[in-house]
């Protein structure tokens, strides 16, 4: 039987949070290490599912880091399906071009929802 998380249970990802306490005069390397651990664990937390995982990819730094880290963890977990990435925008916009480039680099199965300027204006009206 599969046991799902209950709100009173300690989150499973908390087992991985091995960040060091910061004291006055802390080392910058400790801060970098803590950020790496917390970011990595935030991604791992979302892997605790029995569904396929998708990621919105804008091509910017934030979504690119999330998608690349997610792909790394999926490979380490020997997940049998490909990461799905999604981008929304106008044909050949800089964001879509960047998202395609990132998706190609990390090897995700990429999908795009395209719209033109007229459709964008209609949505706002």
PyMOL commands that set and color helices and strands:
alter all, ss='L'
color gray80, all
select helices_A, chain A and resi 12-16+28-45+61-76+94-106+117-124
alter helices_A, ss='H'
color red, helices_A
select strands_A, chain A and resi 54-56+84-89+109-114
alter strands_A, ss='S'
color yellow, strands_A
deselect
rebuild
show_as cartoon
